[in-house]
């Protein structure tokens, strides 16, 4: 359904991870306050109507008879593969060794 100002009426799904809409997760303080995500995790997901504007992919609007609230997209937690994490830690360790070595070398041979 097309609304004024290019807003569209659609459905989003309340899940245990958050409010799922167009492959993004949204949340707001009301959803957290009333435990929507915990309820969806225990009892299963459900759909709610939302308004959104295609040029604003960060916000959607939840409404009822008396109020309208904004929900904001959140960044999901990214899981990095173990080899990448090990490589990162190795690089940091090597950098620390290099800096420590340079610091001790500079103490023995000060530059004036």
Secondary structure as GFF3:
##gff-version 3
##sequence-region A 1 112
A	DSSP	three_ten_helix	4	6	.	.	.	ID=ss1
A	DSSP	beta_strand	7	14	.	.	.	ID=ss2
A	DSSP	beta_strand	19	21	.	.	.	ID=ss3
A	DSSP	beta_strand	24	27	.	.	.	ID=ss4
A	DSSP	alpha_helix	29	33	.	.	.	ID=ss5
A	DSSP	alpha_helix	36	43	.	.	.	ID=ss6
A	DSSP	beta_strand	46	53	.	.	.	ID=ss7
A	DSSP	beta_strand	59	63	.	.	.	ID=ss8
A	DSSP	beta_strand	68	74	.	.	.	ID=ss9
A	DSSP	alpha_helix	82	108	.	.	.	ID=ss10
###
